[in-house]
């Protein structure tokens, strides 16, 4: 697996089965994201999307805290905002990676931190994790995708309640609303996310990326075009060497040997 340029505030660690863990490493700032970190996240996601050996990305925060979102101290001091020119706020919310990405949440994921988690495809959270969009309590609006993504993930009235009250949301509340894939004991979010990532990583990489692409993009397709547009994405997978390998492995009762071709 290839490596990419990193900075001290973003740790990159490779795991088995093509899983890469990105850790926001600014614990003294509650893992708030500054511009340098946002740009590092964006560059790293570019590199991992281009890396055929990377199957799944796990995003987490250092020392038991996911992320407080934007670095307000940097904003107050210089007006700096953590907006990458390509991928937008926090280096991913405008353009999440093509590679499946899992948020492993310990502690708080509030404001922009919640918006980062909402940009991920799956969320694993510790039972004492806290989520929320508290911007309205400060006379602001959540402009990093939270108001856009939340209504498509949970029922309208629950999204309105979360956005208009700005209250802290427990992991249990988020789980019952359908925002979280797994709720685990405190300190176990990364381990559970890695287990989920390895389960995904064991599958055909072309099929996994194509499945994500269909789910993400079909939200904007009309009823008349959905199957034709789906076909343009899934047909190359059907014709791939990996599809032949999957069928052969099934018939021979063995684990498949994926090549990504």
N, C-alpha and C positions, 0 to 999 in steps of 0.2 A: 504494500500500500504506500502511495506517495505521501510525503509530508508537505506542509505549507508554512509560509511565514506566520509567526505568531508573535504576540507581545505578552508582557508579564501579566496583564490583566485578563488574558484568555489562554487557558491551558488546553492542550490538545493531546488526548491519550488514545492509542489504538487498542482495541480489545479483539477477542477471537470472533470468527465468522463475519468479518468485515464491519464490525461495530466501532464507531469512533465517538468518544465522549468529549464534549466541549464544556469547560467549566469557566463560568464568569468568576474571575478571581480578584475581586475588590472588596473583601470582607469588611475593611475599615469603613467603607461607604455603603454597607449593606448590599454590596454587589450592584449598586447603581451603575448604569452604563454611561460612559462619557464618549466623546466622538472617536477617540483612538480605539476604544474597545468595539464600538459599532462598526468601524471600518475593518477591524480585524475579524469580526464575526462574518462580515460580508465576504471578505477575501477568502476566508477559510471555507465558507459554504460554496463559493465558486470552485475552489480546488476539489472539494469532496464530491460535488456533482460531476466533475470531470474525471474522477477517479473510479475506474471500473471495479476496483477492489472494495470500495466503500459501499456497504449495503444499507446501513442504518446509522443515523446520528442520534445521540442522546445529549440533551442540553440541560445543564444543572448549574447551581451556584455553589461557591465555596463556603465551608464552615457553617453548614446548617441554615443558610438563608438563600432563597432563590434569587430574587432581584427586587429592588425598590424602584426600578424603572429608570427615569432620567436622573442624571447627576445634577441636582438642583444647585449645589455649591458651585459647580463649574458654570452653570447657566447664570447665576447671580454675579459671579466674578467677571465673566467675559462675554456673556450672551451665547456661549457655545451650546448647541443642541446636538444630541447624538443621532444625526440623520446622515446615513450613507447615501451617496449620490445614486447608487444603483438599486439597493435593496430597501432604502427608506429608514424609518426610525429603528434604532437598536440593531441595525444591520440585517434585518430579516422581515419585518412585518409587512412591507409592501410586496416583497417577493420571497416567500419561503422557498427553501430548496426543493429541487425535484426529488431528491432522496428523502425517504420517510424520516421524520424527526420526532423524537419523543421528549417531552419535558419531564424531568425528575425533580419534583418540588418538595423541598423541606422549608420550614419556616414560612415567610411571607412572600407572596407573589401579588403585589398590589400595584395599582396604577399601571405604569408601563410594564412592570413585571408580570401583571396579569395579561396584558396585551401580548407580551412575548410568549407566554404559555398558550394563549389562544391562537398564536401563529403556528404552533406545533400540531402534528397530526394525532398524537396520542398524549395523554397526561397521566402520570403516576404521581400520587401525592401521599405524604405522610399524614396520619390521622389528625395531627395538630397543625397542619398547614393552614394558612389563611390567604384568601383571595379577595379581590374587590377593586372597584373603580371609585376611589374616594375623591376624584377631582371636583365634583360638584360641591363638596364641603369646603373647597378653597376658592369657589367662584370660577372654576375652570371646567373644560370639557375633556373627556378622554379622546384624544385625536390620533392615537396610535393604532387604530383598528378595533378597539374594544367595542365601540358603539356599532361598528359595522359587522363584526363577527358574532357577537353575543346573540343577536336575535335569530341567527341561522343555526345556533347550537342548542338553544333551549327555548321553551315556549315564550311567546310575546310578553305576557304579563310578568313572568319571572325575570326576563331581560330588563323590562321597564323598572321593576322593583330594584334590581341591582344597580342600574344606571342612575335612577333618580334619587335613591336614598343614599348611595355612596357607602353603605354599611359594609362592614367586614363580613365575608362569606366563609363559613367553615368548609372543611373538606367534605364533611357529611352532607351539607346543603348542596355543594357542587356535584357530589356523586349522585344524589337523588335527582338532581336536575338533569343529569346526563353529561356533565362536563368533564368527568374524570373516568378513566378506564380502570384504575386500581387505587384503592386506599389501603395503605400498609402502616405498620408500626413506625413510630418516629425513628429516624435514622436508617430506614430500610428502602427509601424511595429509589435511590440510585441502583441498588441491587435488584429491585423488582423491575425497574426500567430496563436494566441490562438483560434480564431473563426474557422480557418481552421482545427486546431488540434481537436477541439471538434466535428466538422463535421465528421472527420475521426474516432474519438474515439467512436462515436455513432454506428459504424458498427461492424459486427462480428469480434472479435479480431483474430481468427484463419484465417479467410478469408483475412483480411488485411495483416497479416504477410506473408501468402502464396502468395498473389498477388505481394507483394514487392519482395519476393524471386524469383518468376518466371521472373519478369521484369529484375532484376539484373543479375541473373545467365544465362538467355537464350541468352545473348549477346555472350556467348562462346560456344553455342550448334550448332551442324551441322544441316542442313535442314532435314537430315534423322532421327534425333533423337529428334527433338524438342517436338513432341507431346507425345512420350513415357516418356521423362524426365519431362515434365509438369505434366503428369498424376501421377507420383510418389509424387508430391508435393500437387496437388489439390485433389486427391482421399481421403486422410484422412480427409480433410475438408468436403467433400461431405458426408462422413460417420459419421460426428460428431453430438453430441447432439445439438450444436449451429445451424447446418443446419436444423435440425428438428424444433428447436425453431423459426428460421427465417420464415419457411414455415407456422408454426402455427400462428405466430404473424401477418403475412400477411393476412391469412384467417380470423383471428378474429379481424382484423383492430385495432391492438394495438401495442405499442412499444415492441420490443423484449427484453427479459431478458437474456443477454448473460452470459455464465458461463466459456467460454474459454475451453470447453471440447467437 
